[in-house]
Amino acid sequence: MTYAVEVKELTKTYGNVNAVKGVSFNLEADKIYGLLGRNGAGKTTIMHMLTAQLFATSGDIHIFGEAPYENNRALSQICFIKESQKYPDNYTIQDVLELSASLFPNWDKAYADSLLKQFQLPLKRRIKKLSRGMHSSVGIIVGLASRAPLTIFDEPYLGLDAVARSLFYDRLLEDYAEHPRTVILSTHLIDEVSRLLEHVIVVDNGSIILNEDAEELRSAAYSVGGTASTVESFLSGKNVIAKQPFGALMNAAVMGQLTAEDRKKADASGLQLAPVPLQQLVIYLTNGNLESKEAVN
């Protein structure tokens, strides 16, 4: 199989600090990926190395089969929209769109103009005069209209209200369906984007702790609640990733498939079972519970 992105034993160190530690993963073409994790986990460092904005200390990166460093052919297939994307202060929105048209071979001007109206942006306004939300909207328009084979959004929604974020998600899905490409979404609003994601990679402390199909993750963990003693009995021999006591009650999260026998036992004991949302699962797995992290690799 030819991958859109191939990463092997990627490492980035700053002095004695290991920001990224021997990370390996492959991204298939025409798929939406979530690159998730806490602040400082190494996500942005990985994205900067993928886009040749940082040199790796060691390891290999290939974008559509080619190393991206000093490779215009490979880099022309990437659009990277960063958190608080920077543009020259004297640029207007129109200047940004015209520059983008010259950078991205698949640029769709008609689509960019349509998005401009939907996000209600003033074409002639200078970038330095934009609100944070408007600034984020400009980046989103560039990312979508670029139609780049590899499109990366790193926290693209700063300052956007719920309506504008929903517009972004809807347009991304619609355009992805008509013009498939590999998309990486790095975000803290995991619950909002979970319906978009086809595959999830979770980074913690510079390492990948989870690399799974999103559909499988939706049934990868469950919560159980009830009296503390009954819950503790139910948890025996299971991979517990979190416990939350509330006086005489307890709620716990378990990594693993919920079996028919588990359901029968829980029902007989008066326990409440529920799936663990993706965002909560990421929180549980990045809370320092090393035993649980090892269990999902």
N, C-alpha and C positions, 0 to 999 in steps of 0.2 A: 504493500500500500504506500502511495505517495502522500505524505502529510503536508498540511499547510505550515505547520511549525513543528520542528524537532529540536528538543533541548536535551542535552546529555551531560550529566555531572557538572552543572553550571554552578560556579562559585564566585562570590564577590566579597572581598575583604577590604576593610578600611583600617589599616594598622592592625590592632589586636582584635578588632570587631569583625565577626563573620556575619555579614548582612544576609547572604544567601549561601546555603551549605549543600553543595553537591546535588542540586535539584535536577531531576530528569522527568520529562513528560512529552507527549506528542499530542498535537491538536489536528483533528481531521478537517478537511475542507468543508465549507458550507454547513457549519454548525455553530450554535451559540453557546459560549462557555462563560461560566461565572468564575472569576478569580477572587476568592474571598479570604478574609482573615482580619485580624485586629490591626490597628495603626502600628506601624513599625515592624510588621511581620515579615516584610521583604517583598510585598506585591509590586509596589511601584519600582523598586530596584530591578526586579525581573522584567517589567515592561520596558524600562529604560534600556536594558541590555538587548531585549528583542528588537528594539527600534534603533539600535546602534547609537544611542545617546550616552551610553556608558560602556566602557570596555570591561569584559569579564576578566576576573583574575585567572580563572581556568574554566575549562569545559567548552562545549561546542553548541552553536546555534545555527539552524538552517531554516530559512523562510522560503517556502516553495522550492526546496532543494538547494538553496544557495546561502552562503554566509552573508549576513547583511552589512558588515562593516565595509565602508568605502565601496559600496555596490549600489549604484543608482538604479539598476534594473530591479533589484530586490526591494529597495526602499520605496520605489515608485508604486509598489503594490500595497503599501502600508499607510493607513491614516491613524494617527495617534492623537486623540483628544484628551488632554490632561486636565486634571483639577486646576482651576484658575488659569486656563490657557492664556498665554501672553501674546499680545499683538502690539505693534507700534502705536503709541498714543495718538499720533496724528492720522491714523487710518480710520476711515469710516467703515461701516458694515459692508458697503459696496466694494471697498478696496479689498477687504478680507475675502469676499466671494470671488472677486476677479483674480486675486492671487491663487486661491484654491483651485480655480479652473485651470490655471497654468501648471499646477503641481500634480494633479490627479488625472490620469489618462481616461478614467471612466466617469469624470465629472458630468452631472446632469443639471444644466442650468435651469431648465424648466421646472425640475423638481425642487431645486434650491429656491426658486422664486415662489413656488407654491408653499413651501415650508415657511418662508419669510412672512407670508400673509397669515398663516395659521398661528405662528408664534407672535404675530403683531409687532414686528420689529421695524423701526424707522431706518430705511436704507441709507439715508444721508448722515445719520448721527455718528459722531466720532466715538471710537471705542472707549476713550477715557470718560465719556459722558454717560456711559451705559450703567444701569443698575447691575448688581451681581447676577440677578436672574436673567436679564437681557444678555449679559456677557456669556452665561452658560448656554443660552439658547443659540447664540451664534456658533459656539463649538458643536452643539448637537446638529445644527443644519449642515455644517461642514462635514461632520462625520457621516451623516446619512447620505448627503448628495455626492460625496466622494465616490461612493460605490466601490471603495477599495476592497480587493480580495481579502485583505486582513484589516479589519477595522477594530480599533481598541478605544474603549471609553473608560477613563479612570475618574470615578466620581464626577460624572458630567452634569449633575443636576443642582449644584450649589446655588442657593437663592431662588430656585424654582418652587412655586407652590404646587399643591397636589394636582391641580388641573393641568398645569404645564408638564409635570412629570408623567401623568397619564397619557398626555398627547405624545410625548416622546416614546413611551413604551408601545403605544398603538402604532405609530408610524414606523418604528423599528420593525415590528412584527410584520406589518403589511409589506414594507419594502423588501424585507428579507425573503418573504414568500415569493415575490416576483423576481428578485435579483439576489439569489443566494450568495452568501460569502461567509467567511469565518469571522465571527464577532467575539471579542472578549469584553465582558462587563466586569469592572471592579467597582464594588459599591458596598456601602454599609446598610442600605435599604433592601436587605435580602428578601424580606417578605414581599415587597413590592415587585421585585423582578423575578421571583421564583418561578412564575408561570412562563417566563421567557426562556429559562435556562434548559439546555439539553444535557449539559455535562457540568460538573462542579469540581473545581480544584480549590482546596483549602490550604493556605500557607500559615504556618505558625513558627515564630522564632527562626525564620530563614529556611525552614524545611517544609516539604509537602506532607501533610498528615491525612489528607483525604483526596482521592482522585477517582470519582465515581460518576456513573450515569445518573442524571437527575431523577429519572423515573424510579430507579432502584432505591435512591436515597429517600424517596417519599414513603417507603415502607421499611426503611433500614433501622428505625428506632421507634419506640413507643413509650408513653408515660403510664404509670399506674398509681392510683391514689386510693387512700382509705385510712383505716386506723394504722398507727405506726407498727404495731406488732404483726398485724396481718400482712402489711406490705413487706416487712422484713422477711417474713416466712416465704412469701411469693418470690422474693429476689434471690433466694438461695441458689447458687450455682450459675447465676446470670451475670452478664457483663454490664454492670451498673455504671453509668457515666455521670449521674447526678442524683443527689438526695436533698429534699427540701422539707424539713420537719416543721409542722405547725401545731405546737402543743402536743395533743394526743394523736394528731393526724400526720400523715406524711405523703408527699408526692415524690416519685422517683422516675428517672429516665433510664431506659434499658436499650443498649445497642444490640440489635438482632431482630430476626423475623418473629412475629407474633404467631404462634402455632394454635391449632384448634384446641390442643390440650391446655395451653395457657389461657385461652378464652374461657374454657370450661371451668378451670380452677379459679380464675378471677371472678366469674359469675357466681360460683358456689360460695366464695368468700366475701361477696358484696363489694368487690373492688371495681373502680372505674378505670377503664382503659381508653387511651386516645393516642392518635399519631403525634409525633413530635415535629412541629414545623421546621423547615430548613433553617431559618434564622436561629431558632432556639438550639438546634442541633449544632450549628457552628459555634454558638456561645458555649455550649457544654464541652465541646472538643478543644476549645482554646482557653480553658480555664486552669490549665496546669496539671490536669489529670493524665499523667504520662502513660499509665497502664491502659487507659481507655484508648489513647491515641495509637498505641502499638497494636491494639486489637483490631483496628479498622484498616491498617495498612495491608 
